[in-house]
Every structure is written in C-alpha cells, then in structure tokens.
Amino acid sequence: MLAAGVALTGGLLYPYAHAYFMRYKLNALSFGGQQVTSDFSSRTIYGTFILCGIVSIVLAIAVVAMWTVSLGVFSALHVSGAVGMTPTESGIGSFSVLFVLIVFLPLAWYWAKF
C-alpha cells in the first residue's frame, strides 16, 4: 500500500514510508527481556529529502547542459575533420555514468541524516 502511495506522489511519500518501516522493525526488536520502542518520525528527514531532490534536479540539468554543449562542439569538430572519431566513439557516453553519480550523490546526505 505504501509503495503505491510513493509511486502516486512522485516519491514525496518515501521519507514517511522509510520511517514507518524502520519504526516497525525497531518496535519488533528486543534485547534479552527488554523490548525496543521507537518513535522515529519522518518530520525530521523531510527537509533534507526535499533539499536533496532539488539539488539532484539542478545537478541533472547542469550535466545535461554540459553534455549537450560538448556533443555540439565535438560534432562540429568531427564535421570539420579536426577529429577523426564520431561523437559516440569519443567517450561522451561516459556522461551517462557521470549523470547517475552526480544525480544520486545528494541522496547520500539523506541516508546519513536518516
């Protein structure tokens, strides 16, 4: 049920679901005869989650813009004969790896806060 809610809200329900399941796991835990209780709330991590999302979007736009400009420049160099390789042979495909790393890197901040 929560997975559908996360999907329907575009991921905005993710911190709530994350906190809910962590609270469920901790409340089912016991050490010896002592029961563990948790009152962890998603309110403490929502701000970080939203900020990480905004930073990820800004970084994604920057990487796509950088990729587009470099692809255009490299294509112009290829057409003029200055470079013998096609744009795909030049390593511009490595931007996809850079894109994934840069976009998901801010989520490390969320996980640390969690």
SEZA-793948 format. One record per residue: residue number from 1; chain; residue in three letters; x, y, z of N, C-alpha, C, O in turn. Coordinates in Angstrom, 1 decimal. Example, Ala and Ser with C-alpha at 12.3 -4.5 7.8 and 13.67 -1.06 7.14 Angstrom:
2
+-----+---+-----+--------+--------+--------+--------+---------+--------+--------+--------+--------+--------+--------+--------+
!   k ! c !   r !  neast ! nnorth !    nup ! caeast ! canorth !   caup !  ceast ! cnorth !    cup !  oeast ! onorth !    oup !
+-----+---+-----+--------+--------+--------+--------+---------+--------+--------+--------+--------+--------+--------+--------+
!   1 ! A ! ala !   13.2 !   -5.7 !    7.8 !   12.3 !    -4.5 !    7.8 !   13.2 !   -3.3 !    7.8 !   14.2 !   -3.3 !    8.5 !
!   2 ! A ! ser !   12.8 !   -2.2 !    7.1 !   13.7 !    -1.1 !    7.1 !   12.9 !    0.0 !    7.9 !   13.4 !    1.1 !    8.0 !
+-----+---+-----+--------+--------+--------+--------+---------+--------+--------+--------+--------+--------+--------+--------+
This chain:
114
+-----+---+-----+--------+--------+--------+--------+---------+--------+--------+--------+--------+--------+--------+--------+
!   k ! c !   r !  neast ! nnorth !    nup ! caeast ! canorth !   caup !  ceast ! cnorth !    cup !  oeast ! onorth !    oup !
+-----+---+-----+--------+--------+--------+--------+---------+--------+--------+--------+--------+--------+--------+--------+
!   1 ! A ! met !    0.8 !   -1.2 !    0.0 !    0.0 !     0.0 !    0.0 !    0.9 !    1.3 !    0.0 !    0.6 !    2.2 !   -0.7 !
!   2 ! A ! leu !    1.9 !    1.3 !    0.8 !    2.8 !     2.4 !    0.9 !    3.6 !    2.6 !   -0.4 !    3.9 !    3.7 !   -0.8 !
!   3 ! A ! ala !    3.9 !    1.5 !   -1.1 !    4.7 !     1.5 !   -2.3 !    3.8 !    2.2 !   -3.4 !    4.4 !    3.0 !   -4.2 !
!   4 ! A ! ala !    2.5 !    2.0 !   -3.4 !    1.7 !     2.6 !   -4.4 !    1.5 !    4.1 !   -4.0 !    1.5 !    4.9 !   -4.9 !
!   5 ! A ! gly !    1.5 !    4.4 !   -2.8 !    1.5 !     5.8 !   -2.4 !    2.7 !    6.6 !   -2.7 !    2.7 !    7.7 !   -3.2 !
!   6 ! A ! val !    3.9 !    5.9 !   -2.6 !    5.1 !     6.6 !   -3.0 !    5.1 !    6.8 !   -4.5 !    5.6 !    7.9 !   -5.0 !
!   7 ! A ! ala !    4.7 !    5.8 !   -5.3 !    4.6 !     6.0 !   -6.7 !    3.6 !    7.1 !   -7.2 !    3.9 !    7.8 !   -8.1 !
!   8 ! A ! leu !    2.5 !    7.1 !   -6.5 !    1.5 !     8.1 !   -6.9 !    1.9 !    9.5 !   -6.5 !    1.4 !   10.5 !   -7.2 !
!   9 ! A ! thr !    2.7 !    9.7 !   -5.5 !    3.1 !    11.0 !   -5.1 !    4.4 !   11.5 !   -5.7 !    4.9 !   12.5 !   -5.3 !
!  10 ! A ! gly !    4.9 !   10.7 !   -6.6 !    6.2 !    11.0 !   -7.2 !    7.4 !   10.9 !   -6.3 !    8.4 !   11.6 !   -6.5 !
!  11 ! A ! gly !    7.3 !   10.1 !   -5.3 !    8.4 !     9.9 !   -4.3 !    8.3 !   10.7 !   -3.1 !    9.1 !   10.6 !   -2.2 !
!  12 ! A ! leu !    7.3 !   11.6 !   -3.0 !    7.3 !    12.5 !   -1.8 !    6.9 !   11.8 !   -0.6 !    7.1 !   12.3 !    0.5 !
!  13 ! A ! leu !    6.3 !   10.6 !   -0.7 !    5.9 !     9.8 !    0.4 !    7.0 !    8.9 !    0.9 !    6.9 !    8.2 !    1.9 !
!  14 ! A ! tyr !    8.1 !    8.9 !    0.2 !    9.2 !     8.0 !    0.5 !    9.8 !    8.2 !    1.9 !    9.9 !    7.2 !    2.6 !
!  15 ! A ! pro !   10.0 !    9.4 !    2.4 !   10.5 !     9.5 !    3.8 !    9.6 !    9.0 !    4.8 !   10.0 !    8.4 !    5.8 !
!  16 ! A ! tyr !    8.3 !    9.2 !    4.6 !    7.3 !     8.6 !    5.5 !    7.3 !    7.1 !    5.5 !    7.3 !    6.5 !    6.6 !
!  17 ! A ! ala !    7.3 !    6.5 !    4.3 !    7.4 !     5.1 !    4.2 !    8.7 !    4.5 !    4.8 !    8.6 !    3.5 !    5.5 !
!  18 ! A ! his !    9.8 !    5.2 !    4.6 !   11.1 !     4.8 !    5.1 !   11.0 !    4.8 !    6.7 !   11.5 !    3.8 !    7.3 !
!  19 ! A ! ala !   10.5 !    5.9 !    7.2 !   10.4 !     6.0 !    8.7 !    9.4 !    5.0 !    9.3 !    9.6 !    4.4 !   10.3 !
!  20 ! A ! tyr !    8.3 !    4.7 !    8.6 !    7.3 !     3.8 !    9.0 !    7.9 !    2.4 !    9.1 !    7.7 !    1.7 !   10.1 !
!  21 ! A ! phe !    8.6 !    1.9 !    8.1 !    9.2 !     0.6 !    8.1 !   10.3 !    0.5 !    9.1 !   10.5 !   -0.6 !    9.8 !
!  22 ! A ! met !   11.1 !    1.5 !    9.3 !   12.1 !     1.5 !   10.3 !   11.5 !    1.4 !   11.7 !   12.0 !    0.7 !   12.6 !
!  23 ! A ! arg !   10.5 !    2.2 !   12.0 !    9.8 !     2.1 !   13.2 !    9.2 !    0.7 !   13.5 !    9.3 !    0.2 !   14.6 !
!  24 ! A ! tyr !    8.6 !    0.1 !   12.4 !    8.1 !    -1.2 !   12.5 !    9.2 !   -2.2 !   12.9 !    9.0 !   -3.1 !   13.8 !
!  25 ! A ! lys !   10.3 !   -2.1 !   12.2 !   11.4 !    -3.1 !   12.5 !   12.0 !   -2.9 !   13.9 !   12.2 !   -3.9 !   14.6 !
!  26 ! A ! leu !   12.1 !   -1.7 !   14.3 !   12.7 !    -1.4 !   15.7 !   11.7 !   -1.8 !   16.8 !   12.1 !   -2.3 !   17.8 !
!  27 ! A ! asn !   10.4 !   -1.6 !   16.6 !    9.4 !    -2.0 !   17.6 !    9.3 !   -3.5 !   17.7 !    8.8 !   -4.0 !   18.7 !
!  28 ! A ! ala !    9.7 !   -4.2 !   16.7 !    9.6 !    -5.7 !   16.7 !   10.9 !   -6.3 !   17.3 !   11.0 !   -7.5 !   17.5 !
!  29 ! A ! leu !   11.8 !   -5.5 !   17.7 !   13.1 !    -5.9 !   18.2 !   13.1 !   -6.0 !   19.7 !   12.5 !   -5.1 !   20.3 !
!  30 ! A ! ser !   13.9 !   -6.9 !   20.2 !   14.1 !    -7.0 !   21.7 !   15.5 !   -7.4 !   22.0 !   16.1 !   -8.2 !   21.2 !
!  31 ! A ! phe !   16.0 !   -6.9 !   23.0 !   17.4 !    -7.3 !   23.5 !   17.2 !   -8.0 !   24.9 !   16.8 !   -7.3 !   25.9 !
!  32 ! A ! gly !   17.4 !   -9.3 !   24.9 !   17.1 !   -10.0 !   26.2 !   15.6 !  -10.0 !   26.5 !   14.8 !  -10.4 !   25.7 !
!  33 ! A ! gly !   15.3 !   -9.5 !   27.6 !   13.9 !    -9.3 !   28.0 !   13.4 !   -7.9 !   27.8 !   12.2 !   -7.7 !   28.0 !
!  34 ! A ! gln !   14.2 !   -7.0 !   27.3 !   13.8 !    -5.6 !   27.1 !   13.3 !   -5.4 !   25.6 !   13.9 !   -5.7 !   24.7 !
!  35 ! A ! gln !   12.1 !   -4.8 !   25.5 !   11.5 !    -4.5 !   24.2 !   12.0 !   -3.2 !   23.8 !   12.1 !   -2.2 !   24.6 !
!  36 ! A ! val !   12.4 !   -3.1 !   22.5 !   12.8 !    -1.8 !   21.9 !   11.6 !   -1.0 !   21.5 !   10.7 !   -1.6 !   20.8 !
!  37 ! A ! thr !   11.6 !    0.2 !   21.8 !   10.5 !     1.1 !   21.3 !   11.1 !    2.3 !   20.5 !   12.1 !    2.8 !   20.9 !
!  38 ! A ! ser !   10.4 !    2.6 !   19.5 !   10.9 !     3.7 !   18.6 !    9.7 !    4.7 !   18.3 !    8.6 !    4.2 !   18.0 !
!  39 ! A ! asp !   10.0 !    6.0 !   18.4 !    9.0 !     7.0 !   18.0 !    9.6 !    7.8 !   16.9 !    9.3 !    9.0 !   16.8 !
!  40 ! A ! phe !   10.4 !    7.2 !   16.0 !   11.0 !     7.9 !   14.9 !   10.0 !    8.5 !   14.0 !    9.0 !    7.8 !   13.6 !
!  41 ! A ! ser !   10.1 !    9.7 !   13.7 !    9.1 !    10.4 !   12.8 !    9.8 !   10.9 !   11.5 !   11.0 !   11.2 !   11.5 !
!  42 ! A ! ser !    9.0 !   10.9 !   10.5 !    9.5 !    11.4 !    9.2 !    9.7 !   12.9 !    9.1 !   10.4 !   13.4 !    8.2 !
!  43 ! A ! arg !    9.2 !   13.6 !   10.1 !    9.3 !    15.1 !   10.1 !   10.7 !   15.5 !   10.2 !   11.1 !   16.6 !    9.7 !
!  44 ! A ! thr !   11.6 !   14.7 !   10.8 !   13.0 !    15.1 !   11.0 !   13.8 !   14.9 !    9.7 !   14.9 !   15.5 !    9.6 !
!  45 ! A ! ile !   13.3 !   14.2 !    8.7 !   14.1 !    13.9 !    7.5 !   13.5 !   14.5 !    6.2 !   14.1 !   14.5 !    5.2 !
!  46 ! A ! tyr !   12.2 !   15.0 !    6.3 !   11.6 !    15.6 !    5.1 !   12.3 !   16.7 !    4.5 !   12.4 !   16.8 !    3.3 !
!  47 ! A ! gly !   12.8 !   17.7 !    5.3 !   13.5 !    18.8 !    4.8 !   14.8 !   18.4 !    4.0 !   15.0 !   18.9 !    2.9 !
!  48 ! A ! thr !   15.5 !   17.5 !    4.6 !   16.7 !    17.0 !    3.9 !   16.4 !   16.3 !    2.6 !   17.1 !   16.4 !    1.6 !
!  49 ! A ! phe !   15.3 !   15.5 !    2.6 !   14.8 !    14.8 !    1.4 !   14.5 !   15.8 !    0.3 !   14.9 !   15.6 !   -0.9 !
!  50 ! A ! ile !   13.7 !   16.8 !    0.6 !   13.3 !    17.8 !   -0.4 !   14.5 !   18.5 !   -0.9 !   14.6 !   18.7 !   -2.1 !
!  51 ! A ! leu !   15.4 !   18.9 !    0.0 !   16.6 !    19.6 !   -0.5 !   17.5 !   18.8 !   -1.4 !   18.0 !   19.3 !   -2.3 !
!  52 ! A ! cys !   17.6 !   17.5 !   -1.0 !   18.4 !    16.6 !   -1.9 !   17.8 !   16.4 !   -3.2 !   18.4 !   16.3 !   -4.2 !
!  53 ! A ! gly !   16.4 !   16.4 !   -3.3 !   15.7 !    16.3 !   -4.6 !   16.0 !   17.5 !   -5.4 !   16.2 !   17.4 !   -6.6 !
!  54 ! A ! ile !   15.9 !   18.7 !   -4.8 !   16.2 !    19.9 !   -5.6 !   17.6 !   20.0 !   -6.1 !   17.8 !   20.3 !   -7.2 !
!  55 ! A ! val !   18.6 !   19.6 !   -5.2 !   20.0 !    19.6 !   -5.6 !   20.2 !   18.6 !   -6.8 !   20.9 !   18.9 !   -7.7 !
!  56 ! A ! ser !   19.5 !   17.5 !   -6.7 !   19.7 !    16.4 !   -7.7 !   19.1 !   17.0 !   -9.1 !   19.7 !   16.7 !  -10.1 !
!  57 ! A ! ile !   18.0 !   17.7 !   -9.0 !   17.4 !    18.2 !  -10.3 !   18.3 !   19.3 !  -10.9 !   18.6 !   19.3 !  -12.1 !
!  58 ! A ! val !   18.9 !   20.2 !  -10.0 !   19.8 !    21.2 !  -10.5 !   21.0 !   20.6 !  -11.1 !   21.5 !   21.0 !  -12.2 !
!  59 ! A ! leu !   21.6 !   19.6 !  -10.4 !   22.8 !    18.9 !  -11.0 !   22.5 !   18.2 !  -12.3 !   23.3 !   18.2 !  -13.2 !
!  60 ! A ! ala !   21.3 !   17.6 !  -12.3 !   20.9 !    16.9 !  -13.6 !   20.8 !   17.8 !  -14.7 !   21.3 !   17.5 !  -15.8 !
!  61 ! A ! ile !   20.2 !   19.0 !  -14.5 !   20.1 !    20.0 !  -15.6 !   21.5 !   20.5 !  -16.0 !   21.8 !   20.6 !  -17.2 !
!  62 ! A ! ala !   22.4 !   20.7 !  -15.0 !   23.7 !    21.1 !  -15.3 !   24.5 !   20.1 !  -16.2 !   25.2 !   20.4 !  -17.1 !
!  63 ! A ! val !   24.4 !   18.8 !  -15.8 !   25.1 !    17.7 !  -16.5 !   24.5 !   17.6 !  -17.9 !   25.3 !   17.4 !  -18.9 !
!  64 ! A ! val !   23.2 !   17.6 !  -18.1 !   22.6 !    17.5 !  -19.4 !   23.0 !   18.7 !  -20.3 !   23.3 !   18.5 !  -21.4 !
!  65 ! A ! ala !   23.1 !   19.9 !  -19.7 !   23.5 !    21.1 !  -20.5 !   25.0 !   20.9 !  -20.9 !   25.3 !   21.2 !  -22.0 !
!  66 ! A ! met !   25.8 !   20.5 !  -20.0 !   27.2 !    20.3 !  -20.3 !   27.4 !   19.2 !  -21.4 !   28.2 !   19.4 !  -22.3 !
!  67 ! A ! trp !   26.6 !   18.1 !  -21.3 !   26.7 !    17.1 !  -22.3 !   26.2 !   17.6 !  -23.6 !   26.9 !   17.3 !  -24.7 !
!  68 ! A ! thr !   25.2 !   18.4 !  -23.7 !   24.7 !    18.9 !  -24.9 !   25.7 !   19.8 !  -25.6 !   25.9 !   19.7 !  -26.8 !
!  69 ! A ! val !   26.3 !   20.7 !  -24.8 !   27.3 !    21.6 !  -25.4 !   28.5 !   20.8 !  -25.9 !   29.0 !   21.1 !  -27.0 !
!  70 ! A ! ser !   29.0 !   19.9 !  -25.1 !   30.2 !    19.2 !  -25.5 !   29.9 !   18.3 !  -26.7 !   30.7 !   18.1 !  -27.6 !
!  71 ! A ! leu !   28.6 !   17.8 !  -26.8 !   28.3 !    17.0 !  -28.0 !   28.2 !   17.9 !  -29.3 !   28.6 !   17.4 !  -30.3 !
!  72 ! A ! gly !   27.7 !   19.1 !  -29.1 !   27.6 !    20.0 !  -30.2 !   29.0 !   20.4 !  -30.7 !   29.3 !   20.5 !  -31.9 !
!  73 ! A ! val !   29.9 !   20.7 !  -29.7 !   31.3 !    21.1 !  -30.1 !   32.0 !   19.9 !  -30.7 !   32.7 !   20.1 !  -31.7 !
!  74 ! A ! phe !   31.9 !   18.8 !  -30.2 !   32.6 !    17.6 !  -30.7 !   32.0 !   17.3 !  -32.1 !   32.8 !   16.9 !  -33.0 !
!  75 ! A ! ser !   30.7 !   17.4 !  -32.3 !   30.1 !    17.2 !  -33.6 !   30.6 !   18.2 !  -34.7 !   30.9 !   17.8 !  -35.8 !
!  76 ! A ! ala !   30.8 !   19.4 !  -34.3 !   31.3 !    20.4 !  -35.2 !   32.8 !   20.1 !  -35.5 !   33.2 !   20.3 !  -36.7 !
!  77 ! A ! leu !   33.5 !   19.7 !  -34.6 !   34.9 !    19.3 !  -34.8 !   35.0 !   18.1 !  -35.7 !   35.9 !   18.0 !  -36.6 !
!  78 ! A ! his !   34.1 !   17.1 !  -35.6 !   34.1 !    15.9 !  -36.4 !   33.7 !   16.3 !  -37.8 !   34.3 !   15.8 !  -38.8 !
!  79 ! A ! val !   32.7 !   17.2 !  -38.0 !   32.3 !    17.6 !  -39.4 !   33.4 !   18.3 !  -40.1 !   33.7 !   18.1 !  -41.3 !
!  80 ! A ! ser !   34.1 !   19.2 !  -39.3 !   35.2 !    19.9 !  -39.9 !   36.5 !   19.1 !  -40.2 !   37.4 !   19.5 !  -40.9 !
!  81 ! A ! gly !   36.5 !   17.9 !  -39.7 !   37.6 !    17.0 !  -39.9 !   38.7 !   17.1 !  -38.9 !   39.8 !   16.5 !  -39.1 !
!  82 ! A ! ala !   38.6 !   18.0 !  -37.9 !   39.6 !    18.1 !  -36.9 !   39.7 !   16.9 !  -36.0 !   40.8 !   16.7 !  -35.4 !
!  83 ! A ! val !   38.7 !   16.2 !  -35.9 !   38.7 !    15.0 !  -35.0 !   38.2 !   13.8 !  -35.9 !   37.2 !   13.9 !  -36.6 !
!  84 ! A ! gly !   38.9 !   12.7 !  -35.9 !   38.6 !    11.6 !  -36.7 !   37.5 !   10.7 !  -36.2 !   37.0 !    9.8 !  -36.9 !
!  85 ! A ! met !   37.2 !   10.8 !  -34.9 !   36.2 !     9.9 !  -34.3 !   34.8 !   10.5 !  -34.3 !   34.6 !   11.7 !  -34.4 !
!  86 ! A ! thr !   33.8 !    9.7 !  -34.3 !   32.4 !    10.1 !  -34.2 !   32.2 !   10.5 !  -32.7 !   32.9 !   10.1 !  -31.8 !
!  87 ! A ! pro !   31.1 !   11.3 !  -32.4 !   30.9 !    11.7 !  -31.0 !   30.7 !   10.5 !  -30.1 !   31.1 !   10.6 !  -28.9 !
!  88 ! A ! thr !   30.1 !    9.4 !  -30.6 !   29.9 !     8.3 !  -29.7 !   31.2 !    7.5 !  -29.4 !   31.3 !    6.9 !  -28.4 !
!  89 ! A ! glu !   32.1 !    7.6 !  -30.3 !   33.4 !     7.0 !  -30.1 !   34.3 !    7.8 !  -29.2 !   35.4 !    7.3 !  -28.7 !
!  90 ! A ! ser !   34.0 !    9.0 !  -28.9 !   34.9 !     9.9 !  -28.2 !   34.8 !    9.8 !  -26.7 !   35.7 !   10.4 !  -26.0 !
!  91 ! A ! gly !   33.9 !    9.0 !  -26.2 !   33.8 !     8.9 !  -24.7 !   32.8 !    9.7 !  -24.2 !   32.7 !    9.8 !  -22.9 !
!  92 ! A ! ile !   32.0 !   10.4 !  -25.0 !   30.9 !    11.2 !  -24.5 !   29.9 !   10.3 !  -23.8 !   29.1 !   10.8 !  -22.9 !
!  93 ! A ! gly !   29.8 !    9.0 !  -24.1 !   28.9 !     8.1 !  -23.4 !   29.2 !    8.0 !  -21.9 !   28.4 !    7.6 !  -21.1 !
!  94 ! A ! ser !   30.4 !    8.4 !  -21.5 !   30.8 !     8.4 !  -20.1 !   30.0 !    9.5 !  -19.3 !   29.9 !    9.4 !  -18.1 !
!  95 ! A ! phe !   29.3 !   10.4 !  -20.0 !   28.4 !    11.3 !  -19.3 !   27.3 !   10.6 !  -18.6 !   26.8 !   11.1 !  -17.6 !
!  96 ! A ! ser !   26.9 !    9.5 !  -19.1 !   25.7 !     8.8 !  -18.5 !   26.2 !    8.3 !  -17.1 !   25.4 !    8.3 !  -16.2 !
!  97 ! A ! val !   27.4 !    7.8 !  -17.0 !   27.9 !     7.4 !  -15.7 !   28.0 !    8.6 !  -14.8 !   27.7 !    8.5 !  -13.6 !
!  98 ! A ! leu !   28.6 !    9.7 !  -15.3 !   28.7 !    10.9 !  -14.5 !   27.3 !   11.4 !  -14.1 !   27.1 !   11.9 !  -13.0 !
!  99 ! A ! phe !   26.3 !   11.3 !  -15.0 !   25.0 !    11.8 !  -14.7 !   24.4 !   11.0 !  -13.5 !   23.9 !   11.6 !  -12.6 !
! 100 ! A ! val !   24.5 !    9.7 !  -13.5 !   24.0 !     8.8 !  -12.5 !   24.7 !    9.1 !  -11.1 !   24.0 !    9.3 !  -10.1 !
! 101 ! A ! leu !   26.0 !    9.3 !  -11.2 !   26.7 !     9.5 !   -9.9 !   26.4 !   10.9 !   -9.3 !   26.1 !   11.0 !   -8.1 !
! 102 ! A ! ile !   26.3 !   11.9 !  -10.2 !   26.0 !    13.3 !   -9.7 !   24.6 !   13.4 !   -9.2 !   24.3 !   14.1 !   -8.2 !
! 103 ! A ! val !   23.6 !   12.8 !   -9.9 !   22.2 !    12.9 !   -9.5 !   21.9 !   12.2 !   -8.2 !   21.2 !   12.7 !   -7.4 !
! 104 ! A ! phe !   22.5 !   11.0 !   -8.0 !   22.2 !    10.2 !   -6.8 !   23.2 !   10.5 !   -5.7 !   22.9 !   10.0 !   -4.6 !
! 105 ! A ! leu !   24.2 !   11.3 !   -5.9 !   25.1 !    11.6 !   -4.8 !   24.5 !   12.4 !   -3.6 !   24.8 !   12.1 !   -2.5 !
! 106 ! A ! pro !   23.6 !   13.4 !   -3.9 !   22.9 !    14.1 !   -2.8 !   22.1 !   13.2 !   -1.9 !   21.9 !   13.5 !   -0.8 !
! 107 ! A ! leu !   21.6 !   12.0 !   -2.5 !   20.9 !    11.1 !   -1.6 !   21.7 !   10.5 !   -0.5 !   21.1 !   10.1 !    0.5 !
! 108 ! A ! ala !   23.0 !   10.6 !   -0.6 !   23.8 !    10.1 !    0.5 !   23.6 !   11.0 !    1.7 !   23.7 !   10.5 !    2.8 !
! 109 ! A ! trp !   23.4 !   12.2 !    1.5 !   23.1 !    13.2 !    2.6 !   21.8 !   12.8 !    3.3 !   21.7 !   12.8 !    4.5 !
! 110 ! A ! tyr !   20.8 !   12.4 !    2.5 !   19.5 !    12.0 !    3.1 !   19.7 !   10.7 !    3.9 !   19.2 !   10.6 !    5.0 !
! 111 ! A ! trp !   20.5 !    9.7 !    3.4 !   20.7 !     8.5 !    4.1 !   21.5 !    8.7 !    5.4 !   21.3 !    8.0 !    6.4 !
! 112 ! A ! ala !   22.5 !    9.6 !    5.3 !   23.2 !     9.9 !    6.5 !   22.3 !   10.6 !    7.6 !   22.4 !   10.3 !    8.8 !
! 113 ! A ! lys !   21.4 !   11.5 !    7.2 !   20.5 !    12.1 !    8.1 !   19.5 !   11.1 !    8.7 !   19.2 !   11.1 !    9.8 !
! 114 ! A ! phe !   19.1 !   10.1 !    7.8 !   18.2 !     9.1 !    8.3 !   18.8 !    8.3 !    9.4 !   18.1 !    7.4 !    9.9 !
+-----+---+-----+--------+--------+--------+--------+---------+--------+--------+--------+--------+--------+--------+--------+
